[in-house]
């Protein structure tokens, strides 16, 4: 079932790219495997998927250390500073940096491991109380502060849009993140680029692609409903 679901999502992304006049190779599907057993990840891997997303640091560590070396792990959850050690060096991209305090912890761990960590800045575009992330007006200052670090590269922005029944309701959220990324890109800040826009999930990824997403994060649409009891 995973293979069939994966193909369906990929086909939907292709169709969304065609509608938006975008090149298909400019959008990467991240299979969000949080809470899912390794057997399901292997099934997706055998179907050709190499980008997987996790939101718990220790769960990502266990899966990273047990599975194939060519998997690109994306850390997409809220990251606590005391868990940074599990993620730095394992995540190809950390999507959820939303404070200078967290960035400092990533910088320190990256320096210790003598590597550079690629990150995205998480933006709470919809100003939802229950979500992490910066307000749009706070983003540029944090970008400028983090840009001074030697072991971090800012690669773009990420948002988690509200859960809605109708994906069209999130179109303006995605437009706003795209506009913000263009604004910051135009400032030409050293050590910063805005090539990556991580936005769109199972319910709204096609709209996100139409509005410029380069990474979409799909879990339920590939693996089925999550089991919250584990």
C-alpha positions in Angstrom: 0.0 0.0 0.0 2.8 2.4 0.8 4.2 2.1 -2.7 0.8 2.8 -4.3 0.2 5.8 -2.0 3.7 7.2 -2.7 3.1 7.0 -6.4 -0.3 8.8 -6.1 1.2 11.6 -4.1 4.1 11.9 -6.6 1.6 12.1 -9.5 -0.4 14.8 -7.7 2.8 16.8 -7.2 3.6 16.5 -10.9 0.0 17.7 -11.8 0.4 20.7 -9.4 3.7 21.6 -11.0 2.1 21.5 -14.4 -0.7 23.7 -13.3 1.8 26.2 -11.9 4.2 26.0 -14.8 6.9 24.7 -12.5 9.6 22.1 -13.2 8.8 18.8 -11.4 12.5 18.4 -10.3 12.2 21.5 -8.2 9.8 19.9 -5.7 10.9 17.1 -3.3 8.5 15.0 -1.4 9.4 14.2 2.2 7.8 11.0 3.4 6.9 11.9 7.0 7.7 8.6 8.9 7.2 9.8 12.5 5.7 7.1 14.7 5.9 4.6 11.8 7.8 1.3 12.1 11.0 0.8 10.2 9.4 -1.8 8.0 7.2 0.9 6.4 10.2 3.1 5.8 11.9 0.2 4.1 8.9 -0.3 1.9 9.0 3.4 0.8 12.8 3.2 0.4 12.4 0.2 -1.8 9.9 2.1 -3.9 12.6 4.8 -4.5 12.0 7.3 -1.7 15.1 8.7 0.0 13.8 11.8 1.9 12.1 11.0 5.2 10.9 13.3 8.0 10.9 12.8 11.7 9.7 15.0 14.5 11.3 13.4 17.6 15.1 13.6 18.0 15.6 10.2 19.6 13.3 8.4 17.2 15.2 9.9 14.3 18.5 8.9 15.8 17.4 5.3 16.1 16.0 5.1 12.6 19.0 6.9 11.1 21.5 4.6 12.8 19.5 1.4 11.8 18.6 2.2 8.1 20.4 2.8 4.8 23.2 5.5 4.7 21.8 7.2 1.6 18.5 8.3 3.3 18.2 12.0 3.8 16.6 12.7 7.2 14.7 15.9 7.7 14.0 17.0 11.3 10.6 18.7 11.1 9.5 18.8 14.8 10.1 21.2 17.6 13.7 20.7 18.7 14.7 21.1 22.3 18.2 22.3 22.9 19.0 19.2 25.0 18.2 17.0 22.0 20.3 18.9 19.5 23.1 16.4 19.9 20.9 13.6 18.4 20.0 15.6 15.4 23.2 17.5 14.3 25.2 15.2 12.0 22.2 13.0 11.3 19.7 15.4 9.8 20.4 16.6 6.3 18.1 19.6 7.1 16.6 20.9 10.3 13.3 22.6 9.4 12.3 24.0 12.7 14.7 26.6 14.0 12.7 29.4 15.6 15.0 31.0 18.2 18.5 32.3 18.6 18.8 30.1 21.7 18.2 26.9 19.6 20.5 28.2 16.8 23.3 28.7 19.3 22.9 25.1 20.5 23.1 23.9 16.9 26.1 26.0 16.2 27.9 24.7 19.3 27.2 21.0 18.5 28.1 21.5 14.8 31.4 23.1 15.8 32.1 20.2 18.2 31.4 17.7 15.4 33.3 19.9 12.9 30.5 20.1 10.4 28.0 22.6 8.9 24.3 22.2 9.7 21.7 23.3 7.1 18.6 24.8 8.6 15.3 26.4 7.8 13.7 29.2 9.9 10.2 28.2 11.1 7.6 30.9 10.6 4.1 30.8 12.2 2.5 32.6 9.3 -1.0 32.0 10.6 -0.2 33.2 14.2 -1.7 30.0 15.7 -1.3 29.9 19.5 -0.7 26.2 19.5 2.2 26.3 16.9 5.9 27.1 17.3 7.6 29.5 14.9 8.3 33.2 14.5 5.9 35.9 13.5 6.7 37.1 9.9 8.0 40.4 11.2 10.5 38.7 13.5 12.2 36.6 10.8 14.6 39.0 9.2 16.3 39.9 12.5 16.8 36.2 13.5 18.1 35.4 10.0 20.7 38.2 10.4 21.7 37.0 13.8 22.1 33.4 12.8 23.9 34.3 9.5 27.0 35.3 11.6 27.5 31.7 12.8 30.3 29.7 11.2 28.7 26.2 11.4 25.1 26.9 10.2 23.7 27.7 6.8 20.3 29.1 6.4 18.7 27.5 3.4 15.1 28.9 3.5 11.9 29.0 5.4 9.3 26.5 6.7 5.7 26.8 7.9 3.0 24.5 9.3 -0.3 25.8 8.0 -3.5 25.4 9.9 -5.5 22.2 9.6 -8.4 23.0 7.3 -11.0 20.9 5.5 -10.5 23.0 2.3 -6.9 23.4 1.2 -7.7 26.6 -0.6 -8.0 28.3 2.8 -4.3 27.9 3.2 -3.3 29.4 -0.2 -2.7 32.8 1.3 -0.5 31.3 4.1 1.7 29.8 1.4 1.8 33.0 -0.7 2.8 35.0 2.4 5.8 32.6 3.1 6.9 32.8 -0.5 6.7 36.6 -0.4 8.7 36.7 2.8 11.4 34.4 1.3 11.7 36.7 -1.8 12.0 39.8 0.5 14.8 38.2 2.6 16.5 36.9 -0.5 16.6 40.4 -2.0 18.4 41.7 1.1 21.5 39.7 0.0 22.5 38.7 3.5 25.9 36.8 3.6 25.7 33.1 4.4 21.9 33.1 3.7 19.9 31.8 0.8 16.2 31.3 0.4 16.1 28.4 -2.1 14.0 26.1 0.1 10.4 26.6 1.0 9.1 23.8 3.2 5.3 24.0 3.3 2.3 21.8 2.6 1.2 18.6 4.2 -1.2 15.7 3.4 -4.2 17.9 3.2 -2.9 20.9 1.3 0.4 20.0 -0.5 -0.9 20.5 -4.0 -1.9 24.1 -3.2 1.6 24.6 -1.5 3.3 23.4 -4.7 1.2 25.8 -6.8 2.4 28.6 -4.5 6.1 27.7 -4.6 6.9 24.9 -2.1 10.2 23.1 -2.9 9.7 20.6 -0.1 6.3 19.1 0.9 5.9 17.0 4.0 3.4 14.1 3.6 2.8 11.4 6.2 -0.8 10.3 6.4 -1.1 10.4 2.6 1.7 7.8 2.3 1.7 5.8 5.4 -1.9 6.1 6.6 -3.2 7.5 9.9 -0.6 7.9 12.7 -0.9 5.8 15.8 -0.8 8.4 18.6 -0.7 5.7 21.3 3.0 4.9 20.9 
